[in-house]
Amino acid sequence: DNILINGDEAIYNKSKQIVEIKGDVNFIDESRGYKGKSNKAIFDRKKNIISTFQETLINLLDENNDDTIFQLKGNYSLFDQKNKNLEVKENVILNDLLNNYKIYSDNIVYFNSKEIIKSLGNTKIDYNSEIDINTEDIVYNRKKKNFYSDKKTFITDKFGNKFELSSFDFDIEKKILKSKNIEFIDEQNNSLKLINAYIDLNSNEIIGSD
């Protein structure tokens, strides 16, 4: 199975091929670039699924297993060894150590083959301590380095300016955030509504038509 799991106590159900490990559980699957720890883990050898329970910390590693690409904390997780998909639930924090953002959610799924991260339900994104994004149901494409949501979105920048967007498309490499409709409210509570607008985080400019 190419996975090493250790903990304080282990129970093996031979007929079902299920291993339950409790107490200070640590595990690593080097062939799939996956390691973590939790209070409890269940390994279903037939289905090739690892489930963890309580105080779960997961690290997804690079191809050489040297560096952590991103880290997830939550209460529960499910890792499918076959397709390398990972789901983490309850009080989830995803920390992308390479691209300087964090996602806060109650349900995050990582689809490894497509390199897609989905956050289901209410979601907060802290991007590089520059902007806070509050929205729902986001998709992050790791290949394109792009966030997207078609839900209403609220953004606050480091200057205290506020933005209400009908949806958003955020290219974190270019630091350009686009939306069909943006309402901008500054610190003095002045407001401006724009259509087909974008926010350039490099120059702190808003460009669009009113």
C-alpha positions in Angstrom: 0.0 0.0 0.0 3.1 2.2 0.2 1.9 3.9 3.4 3.4 4.0 6.8 1.0 4.7 9.8 1.9 4.7 13.5 0.1 5.6 16.7 -0.5 4.5 20.3 -3.0 1.8 19.6 -4.0 -0.2 16.5 -6.9 -2.6 15.7 -6.9 -4.7 12.5 -10.1 -6.3 11.1 -8.7 -8.9 8.9 -11.9 -9.9 7.1 -12.8 -6.3 6.2 -9.1 -5.3 5.8 -9.6 -2.2 7.9 -7.0 -0.8 10.3 -8.0 1.6 13.0 -5.2 3.6 14.7 -5.7 5.8 17.8 -3.6 8.3 19.7 -1.0 10.6 18.2 -1.4 9.1 14.8 1.3 9.9 12.1 1.2 8.7 8.5 3.0 9.2 5.3 2.4 8.0 1.7 5.6 8.9 -0.1 4.5 7.6 -3.5 1.5 10.0 -3.4 3.2 13.0 -1.7 0.8 12.9 1.3 1.6 13.0 5.0 -0.2 14.1 8.2 -1.2 13.5 11.7 -4.4 13.2 13.7 -6.0 11.8 16.8 -7.5 8.8 15.0 -7.2 7.3 11.5 -9.0 4.5 9.7 -7.3 2.8 6.7 -9.6 0.8 4.4 -7.2 -1.3 2.4 -9.9 -2.6 0.1 -11.1 0.8 -0.9 -7.6 2.5 -0.5 -9.2 5.2 1.6 -7.7 6.9 4.7 -10.1 8.7 7.0 -8.9 10.9 9.9 -10.8 12.2 12.9 -10.1 15.2 15.2 -7.2 17.7 15.0 -6.2 16.7 11.5 -3.1 18.2 9.8 -2.4 17.2 6.2 0.7 18.2 4.1 0.7 17.7 0.4 4.3 17.5 -0.8 6.2 18.2 -4.0 7.3 15.5 -6.4 10.5 14.8 -4.4 8.6 14.9 -1.1 11.0 17.6 0.1 8.8 20.6 0.5 5.1 21.2 1.4 3.1 22.6 -1.4 0.1 23.4 0.8 -1.1 22.4 4.3 -4.6 21.7 5.5 -6.0 21.7 9.0 -9.4 20.5 10.0 -11.4 18.0 12.1 -12.0 15.3 9.5 -10.4 14.2 6.3 -10.8 11.6 3.6 -7.9 10.7 1.2 -8.6 8.5 -1.8 -5.2 6.8 -2.6 -6.4 5.7 -6.0 -7.1 9.2 -7.5 -5.3 11.2 -4.8 -8.3 13.3 -4.1 -8.5 14.8 -0.6 -11.5 16.2 1.3 -11.2 18.0 4.6 -14.1 19.1 6.7 -15.0 21.4 9.7 -12.9 24.4 10.7 -10.7 24.0 7.7 -7.7 26.2 6.9 -5.8 25.7 3.7 -2.4 27.4 3.6 -0.7 27.7 0.2 2.9 28.2 1.2 4.1 29.0 -2.3 1.4 31.5 -3.3 0.8 33.3 0.0 -2.9 32.8 0.5 -5.1 31.0 3.1 -8.6 29.6 2.6 -11.0 29.3 5.6 -14.0 27.0 5.1 -15.9 24.1 6.5 -15.4 21.9 3.4 -12.5 21.9 1.0 -11.8 19.3 -1.7 -8.6 18.9 -3.7 -8.8 17.2 -7.0 -5.2 16.2 -7.6 -5.4 15.1 -11.3 -7.0 18.4 -12.3 -5.1 20.5 -9.7 -8.3 22.0 -8.6 -9.3 23.2 -5.1 -12.9 23.7 -4.3 -14.3 25.3 -1.2 -18.0 24.5 -0.6 -20.3 26.9 1.3 -19.1 30.0 3.1 -15.5 30.8 2.4 -12.9 33.4 3.4 -9.7 34.0 1.5 -6.8 35.9 3.0 -4.5 36.9 0.2 -1.0 37.9 1.3 -2.5 40.0 4.1 -3.5 42.5 1.4 -7.2 41.7 0.9 -9.8 39.6 2.6 -12.4 37.9 0.3 -15.7 36.7 1.7 -17.8 34.6 -0.6 -19.2 31.1 -1.3 -18.3 28.1 -3.4 -14.9 29.1 -4.8 -12.8 27.2 -7.3 -9.0 27.6 -7.4 -7.1 26.4 -10.5 -3.5 25.7 -9.4 -2.2 25.5 -13.0 -3.7 28.9 -13.9 -3.3 30.4 -10.4 -6.8 31.6 -10.6 -9.7 31.9 -8.1 -13.3 32.0 -9.3 -16.8 32.2 -7.8 -20.1 33.1 -9.4 -21.6 34.1 -6.0 -21.8 37.5 -4.4 -18.5 38.5 -2.9 -17.3 41.0 -0.4 -13.7 42.3 -0.3 -11.8 44.5 2.2 -8.3 45.7 1.3 -5.5 46.7 3.6 -6.5 50.4 3.3 -10.0 49.8 4.7 -11.7 50.1 1.3 -14.7 47.8 0.7 -15.9 46.2 -2.5 -19.1 44.3 -3.3 -18.9 42.1 -6.4 -21.6 40.2 -8.2 -19.0 37.4 -8.8 -15.2 37.4 -9.1 -12.3 36.1 -11.1 -8.9 36.6 -9.5 -5.6 36.0 -11.2 -3.1 35.9 -8.4 -0.1 35.9 -10.6 -1.1 39.2 -12.4 -2.9 40.4 -9.2 -5.9 41.4 -11.2 -9.4 40.8 -9.9 -12.4 41.1 -12.3 -16.2 41.2 -11.9 -19.2 42.1 -14.0 -20.5 44.5 -11.3 -18.4 46.2 -8.6 -19.6 48.6 -5.9 -16.6 50.4 -4.3 -17.0 52.1 -0.9 -14.0 54.0 0.4 -13.0 54.9 4.0 -15.1 58.1 3.8 -18.1 56.0 2.8 -18.2 57.4 -0.7 -19.5 54.8 -3.2 -19.0 54.1 -6.9 -20.7 51.4 -9.0 -18.9 50.0 -12.0 -19.7 47.5 -14.8 -17.3 45.0 -16.3 -14.6 46.3 -13.9 -11.3 45.1 -12.5 -9.1 45.9 -9.6 -5.4 46.0 -10.1 -3.7 45.2 -6.8 -0.3 46.2 -8.2 -1.4 49.9 -8.7 -4.5 49.9 -6.4 -6.6 51.1 -9.4 -10.2 50.3 -10.2 -11.0 50.4 -13.9 -14.5 50.0 -15.4 -17.5 51.9 -16.8 -20.2 53.5 -14.6 
